[in-house]
Amino acid sequence: MNLLVKTAIICLISFLSFQTQAQETFTMTVKVEEADNNDGHIFVALYDSESGFLSQPYKASKSTIKNKACTISFENIPTGTYAVSIFHDENDNGKLDTAMFGIPKEDYGCSNGATGFMGPPEWDDAKFELKENKSITISL
């Protein structure tokens, strides 16, 4: 009987471990349109938490610009709540340039068209649920 219980527990642990590893993942595609020009790069960041929004991306990438547009895909993204931010680094210095009071000098955008009032966009305005392959378009 003791051996039977041990075998059952081992089978259960193996099954649960397999279920955790077999979590479904998706592709998140971000299309950026209407850049002012083809100079520099577009930086795209995918965030998976409110606490890290606009400071600690879950995934990030940059793309060259062709015909004032680009597309970036993030693969193997698990189901969850995410937000996207982008900016057009026209002078190619690797950062979003700002003027007085932190006002951006380069174009930027967020998922859901989120914009800030007297500050950066809010997580609640930019977040979305990822439950399947998803594509969003952000216009600058």
C-alpha positions as CSV (number, residue, x, y, z in Angstrom):
1,M,0.0,0.0,0.0
2,N,2.8,2.4,0.9
3,L,4.4,1.8,-2.5
4,L,1.1,2.5,-4.3
5,V,0.7,5.9,-2.5
6,K,4.3,6.8,-3.4
7,T,3.7,5.9,-7.0
8,A,0.5,8.0,-7.1
9,I,2.2,11.0,-5.6
10,I,5.1,10.7,-8.1
11,C,2.6,10.5,-11.0
12,L,0.7,13.5,-9.7
13,I,3.9,15.6,-9.3
14,S,5.0,14.6,-12.8
15,F,1.7,15.6,-14.3
16,L,1.6,19.0,-12.5
17,S,5.2,19.7,-13.6
18,F,4.3,18.9,-17.2
19,Q,1.3,21.2,-17.1
20,T,3.4,24.0,-15.9
21,Q,6.0,23.5,-18.6
22,A,3.3,23.1,-21.3
23,Q,1.8,26.6,-20.7
24,E,0.5,28.0,-24.0
25,T,2.4,30.9,-25.5
26,F,1.6,33.5,-28.1
27,T,3.1,36.0,-30.5
28,M,2.6,39.7,-29.8
29,T,3.1,41.8,-33.0
30,V,3.4,45.6,-32.8
31,K,3.0,47.6,-36.0
32,V,4.2,51.2,-35.9
33,E,2.9,53.6,-38.5
34,E,3.2,57.3,-39.4
35,A,6.7,58.0,-38.2
36,D,7.9,61.5,-39.3
37,N,10.8,60.0,-41.3
38,N,13.0,57.0,-41.7
39,D,15.8,58.3,-39.5
40,G,17.0,56.4,-36.4
41,H,15.1,53.5,-35.0
42,I,11.8,52.6,-33.3
43,F,12.2,51.2,-29.8
44,V,9.4,48.9,-28.6
45,A,8.9,47.6,-25.1
46,L,6.5,45.0,-23.8
47,Y,5.6,45.3,-20.1
48,D,4.0,42.6,-17.9
49,S,3.3,44.5,-14.7
50,E,2.1,47.8,-13.5
51,S,5.1,48.2,-11.2
52,G,7.5,47.9,-14.1
53,F,5.5,49.9,-16.6
54,L,7.8,52.3,-18.5
55,S,10.8,51.3,-16.4
56,Q,11.4,47.6,-16.6
57,P,10.3,45.9,-19.9
58,Y,9.5,42.2,-20.0
59,K,10.8,42.2,-23.5
60,A,12.2,45.0,-25.7
61,S,13.5,45.4,-29.3
62,K,14.4,48.1,-31.8
63,S,13.7,48.2,-35.5
64,T,14.9,50.1,-38.5
65,I,12.2,52.2,-40.2
66,K,11.1,51.7,-43.8
67,N,8.5,53.8,-45.5
68,K,7.9,55.5,-42.1
69,A,6.8,52.2,-40.5
70,C,8.1,49.0,-38.9
71,T,6.8,45.8,-37.4
72,I,8.2,44.0,-34.4
73,S,7.1,40.6,-33.0
74,F,7.6,39.1,-29.6
75,E,7.3,35.3,-29.6
76,N,6.6,32.8,-26.8
77,I,4.7,35.2,-24.6
78,P,2.5,33.5,-22.0
79,T,-1.1,34.4,-21.3
80,G,-1.3,37.5,-19.2
81,T,-1.8,41.2,-18.9
82,Y,0.6,43.4,-20.9
83,A,1.2,46.9,-22.2
84,V,3.4,48.3,-25.0
85,S,5.3,51.6,-25.3
86,I,7.2,52.8,-28.3
87,F,9.4,55.8,-29.2
88,H,11.1,57.0,-32.4
89,D,14.7,57.6,-31.6
90,E,15.3,60.0,-34.5
91,N,18.9,60.9,-33.5
92,D,19.8,57.3,-32.7
93,N,21.2,58.0,-29.2
94,G,19.4,55.1,-27.6
95,K,17.0,57.2,-25.5
96,L,13.8,59.2,-25.6
97,D,15.0,62.8,-25.6
98,T,13.1,65.2,-23.4
99,A,12.8,69.0,-23.1
100,M,12.0,71.1,-20.0
101,F,9.8,69.4,-17.5
102,G,10.4,66.0,-19.1
103,I,8.3,66.7,-22.1
104,P,9.3,64.3,-24.9
105,K,11.1,65.8,-27.9
106,E,10.7,62.6,-30.0
107,D,7.5,60.9,-30.9
108,Y,6.2,58.1,-28.7
109,G,3.1,56.0,-28.2
110,C,1.4,53.3,-26.1
111,S,-1.0,50.4,-26.6
112,N,-4.7,51.4,-26.6
113,G,-3.7,54.9,-27.7
114,A,-2.9,55.7,-24.0
115,T,-1.7,59.2,-23.4
116,G,-0.7,60.9,-20.2
117,F,-2.1,64.1,-18.8
118,M,0.7,66.2,-17.2
119,G,2.8,63.0,-17.1
120,P,3.3,59.6,-18.7
121,P,0.5,57.3,-19.7
122,E,-1.0,55.1,-17.0
123,W,-0.8,51.3,-16.9
124,D,-4.6,51.0,-16.6
125,D,-5.0,52.9,-19.9
126,A,-2.4,50.9,-21.8
127,K,-2.9,47.4,-20.6
128,F,-4.6,44.5,-22.5
129,E,-5.1,40.8,-22.1
130,L,-3.0,38.4,-24.2
131,K,-5.0,35.1,-24.7
132,E,-4.1,34.4,-28.3
133,N,-1.8,35.7,-31.0
134,K,-2.3,39.5,-31.1
135,S,-1.4,42.3,-33.4
136,I,-1.7,46.0,-32.5
137,T,-1.0,49.2,-34.5
138,I,0.4,52.3,-32.9
139,S,0.5,55.5,-35.0
140,L,3.0,58.2,-34.1
